Amino acid sequence: MLACFLRIVHSRASLSQDAGSVVAPDPTSTPPDIRSSNNGQDTLLDRIYGKRPALRPIHDVLMQQVARFQPDLRVDFKKSYVCLYRSHLFARLQPTGKTCLDLMLQLRGFEASGRLEDAQGVKPLMTHRIRLRDPIDVDNEVYDWLRQAWALS
């Protein structure tokens, strides 16, 4: 993740409803209300995890794991979930209720076993799901499945 900070103007910046992108403010204006954020990510994550604060630590641990896939990793913040791409979508972080974060993976040709559940018909494009309820659930097994999905994308 980049550590640079942007000044985002509440009255001028707009968050896209679908893409989660941040539109830069007009540099010539002096706005009354200014917020700082990490490329707008904190604002987008607050929108996703604001009512589910217990899931944010799980998200943070997962993002530390996928940061190893740099520079081939692209993170796209949607309205209610986060997509991870290489050349194609390989994973999706989807809150399910207030206590569970579903890690949806695109693993065509793999059999569901153990924590890796079949997700056919649950979400388009995603073939498998791992339910995460605690940051400790993000272990080597989860990392291995993430790495497999990343390698296939």
Solvent accessible surface area in square Angstrom, and as a share of the most:
residue,aa,sasa,rsa
1,M,104,0.46
2,L,121,0.60
3,A,82,0.64
4,C,70,0.42
5,F,143,0.59
6,L,85,0.42
7,R,160,0.58
8,I,10,0.05
9,V,9,0.05
10,H,103,0.46
11,S,73,0.47
12,R,132,0.48
13,A,19,0.14
14,S,60,0.39
15,L,53,0.26
16,S,39,0.25
17,Q,109,0.48
18,D,108,0.56
19,A,45,0.35
20,G,6,0.06
21,S,54,0.35
22,V,39,0.23
23,V,83,0.48
24,A,81,0.62
25,P,32,0.20
26,D,64,0.33
27,P,126,0.79
28,T,120,0.70
29,S,32,0.21
30,T,132,0.76
31,P,22,0.14
32,P,129,0.81
33,D,63,0.33
34,I,72,0.37
35,R,100,0.37
36,S,87,0.56
37,S,8,0.05
38,N,32,0.17
39,N,36,0.18
40,G,0,0.00
41,Q,30,0.13
42,D,61,0.32
43,T,30,0.18
44,L,3,0.02
45,L,10,0.05
46,D,83,0.43
47,R,78,0.28
48,I,1,0.01
49,Y,6,0.02
50,G,50,0.48
51,K,164,0.69
52,R,68,0.25
53,P,99,0.62
54,A,66,0.51
55,L,1,0.01
56,R,65,0.24
57,P,61,0.38
58,I,1,0.00
59,H,4,0.02
60,D,56,0.29
61,V,39,0.23
62,L,1,0.00
63,M,15,0.07
64,Q,127,0.56
65,Q,33,0.15
66,V,1,0.00
67,A,37,0.29
68,R,150,0.55
69,F,8,0.03
70,Q,87,0.39
71,P,124,0.78
72,D,65,0.34
73,L,20,0.10
74,R,131,0.48
75,V,35,0.20
76,D,24,0.12
77,F,13,0.06
78,K,43,0.18
79,K,116,0.49
80,S,49,0.32
81,Y,49,0.18
82,V,0,0.00
83,C,6,0.03
84,L,1,0.00
85,Y,38,0.14
86,R,84,0.31
87,S,82,0.53
88,H,121,0.54
89,L,24,0.12
90,F,1,0.00
91,A,0,0.00
92,R,31,0.11
93,L,1,0.00
94,Q,28,0.12
95,P,10,0.06
96,T,54,0.31
97,G,49,0.47
98,K,136,0.58
99,T,94,0.55
100,C,6,0.04
101,L,0,0.00
102,D,5,0.03
103,L,0,0.00
104,M,1,0.01
105,L,0,0.00
106,Q,36,0.16
107,L,0,0.00
108,R,138,0.50
109,G,86,0.83
110,F,67,0.28
111,E,147,0.66
112,A,46,0.35
113,S,66,0.43
114,G,78,0.75
115,R,81,0.29
116,L,1,0.01
117,E,59,0.26
118,D,84,0.44
119,A,0,0.00
120,Q,113,0.50
121,G,83,0.80
122,V,65,0.38
123,K,58,0.24
124,P,106,0.67
125,L,103,0.51
126,M,4,0.02
127,T,2,0.01
128,H,8,0.04
129,R,34,0.12
130,I,1,0.00
131,R,72,0.26
132,L,0,0.00
133,R,141,0.51
134,D,66,0.34
135,P,45,0.28
136,I,144,0.73
137,D,36,0.19
138,V,14,0.08
139,D,57,0.30
140,N,121,0.62
141,E,71,0.32
142,V,0,0.00
143,Y,31,0.12
144,D,77,0.40
145,W,47,0.16
146,L,0,0.00
147,R,122,0.44
148,Q,80,0.36
149,A,0,0.00
150,W,40,0.14
151,A,54,0.42
152,L,103,0.51
153,S,21,0.14
